[in-house]
Amino acid sequence: MANHEIYGQQNFASQHFLPFNVKVTQIEIAGRILPVKNSYSIGYEDNAIEVSLTTDPVISDVNYKYRIIENSFEGAKTYPWISANKNQIRIDTLSPAIYRFEIVGMVSANHQESKPIFIEFKIEYPWWRSWWFWGACFVTLFGLFYGRERFLKFWADEEQRHYKQVTELELRTLQLQMNPHFVFNALNAVQSFILTRDSISANNYLSKFANLIRLFLDSSRSKYITLSDEIKLLSLYVEMEKLRFDNKFDFHLEISPEVNQFVDIPTMILQPFIENAINHGLRYKETKGNLYINFYNQGKFLVCRIEDDGVGRERAKQIQAKSRKGYQSQGLKITEERLRTFNMIADSDIRFSITDRIESPEDPLMDVGTLIEIKFPKFG
């Protein structure tokens, strides 16, 4: 009897000091039993995990404990050891990340521990937190913004194109208004020669007028004319006006050597200013007058300086008010509108100024004269 008790105690002791291992008998994820393996990849909603354990060899009085090592975007984190409920580990509060379960068995009688085993669970992020979803969102938003900008630019370009067409038509209309105004003045001169029976002057004037009309028609097909051609046109026009006013003034033309005479300027811009100087300044002068036209460079501008020693603007208005009631010169007004429209559609900066040569004359009847400066940005 005594021998039997001693044998049983030895058997019990040897059983509890034998090396043993922990084994996983069953893996259940979201209510589904899966084959036992070392790692699992599961959806973020299927995070209810249950692990059933045993030992090899089987030992009855074994307790289990585990700890979790979490790897996420924030880095690695190791949680404290937790005792299992009998031979089961159950957890259902895991967020998307990679979890490594470390499981150890321990004999209650002598605190003998087994070697740890490891099981890895990768809980996927929801689709709306995945990199491809955010990448697709970024590409979509970029496409929407890019498409919106392209759409707005398209309509802005279309609006600008239509606006430019309208303003170009307006410029052409103003240019057409200039033609009859110029022709009207020329025909008045011819009429005056015929009424005075001056056939030679009338014939000479008509010849120059025909040449001028040809030059004008050639240039009117375009918004631009070379400075060289414009000077030819202006010189011929001044000669006609000298004939019309019986050589009442002398014409002085000066072109600075550094001026590029092949530069382009808008067509028929200078003629109305010269017409204004002759018709409203020099024609009312009692003595012979002078008309000076000077072209020179000034920084980034080509400057045309038109100067006369006529009666000045104020006296011209007084004289016209008495002799030509109701008459209003349209040439300068149309030119101002043309310049404003041209600057708008060509994104240009053509400027002009009109001032008196003598600001405060001592004698009210003294001839003041007028100074006009037109500044063209250098186009080429």
Stockholm file with secondary structure:
# STOCKHOLM 1.0

chainA/1-380         MANHEIYGQQNFASQHFLPFNVKVTQIEIAGRILPVKNSYSIGYEDNAIEVSLTTDPVISDVNYKYRIIENSFEGAKTYPWISANKNQIRIDTLSPAIYRFEIVGMVSANHQESKPIFIEFKIEYPWWRSWWFWGACFVTLFGLFYGRERFLKFWADEEQRHYKQVTELELRTLQLQMNPHFVFNALNAVQSFILTRDSISANNYLSKFANLIRLFLDSSRSKYITLSDEIKLLSLYVEMEKLRFDNKFDFHLEISPEVNQFVDIPTMILQPFIENAINHGLRYKETKGNLYINFYNQGKFLVCRIEDDGVGRERAKQIQAKSRKGYQSQGLKITEERLRTFNMIADSDIRFSITDRIESPEDPLMDVGTLIEIKFPKFG
#=GR chainA/1-380 SS CHHHHHHHHHHHHHHHTSCCEEEEEEEEETTEEECCCSEEEECTTCCCEEEEEEEESCCSSEEEEEEEEEEETTEEEECCCEECBTTEEEECCCCSEEEEEEEEEEETTTCCBCBCEEEEEEECCCGGGSHHHHHHHHHHHHHHHHHHHHHHHHHHHHHHHHHHHHHHHHHHHHHHHHHHHHHHHHHHHHHHHHHTTCHHHHHHHHHHHHHHHHHHHHHHTSSEEEHHHHHHHHHHHHHHHHHHTTSCEEEEEEECTTCCTTCEEETTSSHHHHHHHIIIIITTCSSCEEEEEEEEEETTEEEEEEEECSSCHHHHHHHHHHHSTTCCCCHHHHHHHHHHHHHHHHTCCCEEEEEESSSSCSSTTSCCCEEEEEEEECCC
#=GC SS_cons         CHHHHHHHHHHHHHHHTSCCEEEEEEEEETTEEECCCSEEEECTTCCCEEEEEEEESCCSSEEEEEEEEEEETTEEEECCCEECBTTEEEECCCCSEEEEEEEEEEETTTCCBCBCEEEEEEECCCGGGSHHHHHHHHHHHHHHHHHHHHHHHHHHHHHHHHHHHHHHHHHHHHHHHHHHHHHHHHHHHHHHHHHTTCHHHHHHHHHHHHHHHHHHHHHHTSSEEEHHHHHHHHHHHHHHHHHHTTSCEEEEEEECTTCCTTCEEETTSSHHHHHHHIIIIITTCSSCEEEEEEEEEETTEEEEEEEECSSCHHHHHHHHHHHSTTCCCCHHHHHHHHHHHHHHHHTCCCEEEEEESSSSCSSTTSCCCEEEEEEEECCC
//
